[in-house]
Amino acid sequence: MTSGGDFDRIFEEYVADVEAALPAVVLWFERLKASRKYTAKGFSVDDIWPSQTGSHPVMIQIFRKHFLKLAILIERLDREEELEDEQEPSEEDWGKDDDDEDDDDDEYDERPSEPYQVLIERLREERPDLYAHFRQFMFIPVGLEDYLLVEREVGNG
């Protein structure tokens, strides 16, 4: 079973990628705000770019890359847990309490069950300075059904 260290590693890589991209992205957004291109029709920049700096293609690419890594990790952990649950008890298990009997509702208490829990919620808690760049960020990668293709794309295969 994979430990929480994998979630920590992906989160730290995500934070490092966002921090590295921010100077150029902030400059892009400042130039965008200064241009009259998006205000001529009476629209504010926030109307056109509600995620502001999070709307930049580099930020979307960073989010997508780490979202897919987390989706693969979570899917793998889910499969491992299902296999463990399907195993018949051995003689060594006789007389021991089943730890999972009363915890069916809390299946994911110890780890994230969705990538956004790491990429958005954890970012909000641990790095509010970076979370501010994902204001109203609404992006979920499509095509997650084929995890083998996704694993090859992000290099986890």
Secondary structure in CASP SS format (residue, H / E / C, confidence):
PFRMAT SS
TARGET T0000
AUTHOR 0000-0000-0000
METHOD secondary structure of the structure
MODEL  1
M C 1.00
T C 1.00
S C 1.00
G H 1.00
G H 1.00
D H 1.00
F H 1.00
D H 1.00
R H 1.00
I H 1.00
F H 1.00
E H 1.00
E H 1.00
Y H 1.00
V H 1.00
A H 1.00
D H 1.00
V H 1.00
E H 1.00
A H 1.00
A H 1.00
L H 1.00
P H 1.00
A H 1.00
V H 1.00
V H 1.00
L H 1.00
W H 1.00
F H 1.00
E H 1.00
R H 1.00
L H 1.00
K H 1.00
A H 1.00
S C 1.00
R C 1.00
K C 1.00
Y C 1.00
T C 1.00
A C 1.00
K C 1.00
G C 1.00
F C 1.00
S C 1.00
V H 1.00
D H 1.00
D H 1.00
I H 1.00
W C 1.00
P C 1.00
S C 1.00
Q H 1.00
T H 1.00
G H 1.00
S H 1.00
H C 1.00
P H 1.00
V H 1.00
M H 1.00
I H 1.00
Q H 1.00
I H 1.00
F H 1.00
R H 1.00
K H 1.00
H H 1.00
F H 1.00
L H 1.00
K H 1.00
L H 1.00
A H 1.00
I H 1.00
L H 1.00
I H 1.00
E H 1.00
R H 1.00
L H 1.00
D H 1.00
R H 1.00
E H 1.00
E H 1.00
E H 1.00
L H 1.00
E H 1.00
D H 1.00
E H 1.00
Q C 1.00
E C 1.00
P C 1.00
S C 1.00
E H 1.00
E H 1.00
D H 1.00
W C 1.00
G C 1.00
K C 1.00
D C 1.00
D C 1.00
D C 1.00
D C 1.00
E C 1.00
D C 1.00
D C 1.00
D H 1.00
D H 1.00
D H 1.00
E C 1.00
Y C 1.00
D C 1.00
E C 1.00
R C 1.00
P C 1.00
S C 1.00
E C 1.00
P H 1.00
Y H 1.00
Q H 1.00
V H 1.00
L H 1.00
I H 1.00
E H 1.00
R H 1.00
L H 1.00
R H 1.00
E H 1.00
E H 1.00
R C 1.00
P H 1.00
D H 1.00
L H 1.00
Y H 1.00
A H 1.00
H H 1.00
F H 1.00
R C 1.00
Q C 1.00
F C 1.00
M C 1.00
F C 1.00
I C 1.00
P C 1.00
V C 1.00
G C 1.00
L C 1.00
E C 1.00
D C 1.00
Y H 1.00
L H 1.00
L H 1.00
V H 1.00
E H 1.00
R H 1.00
E H 1.00
V H 1.00
G C 1.00
N C 1.00
G C 1.00
END
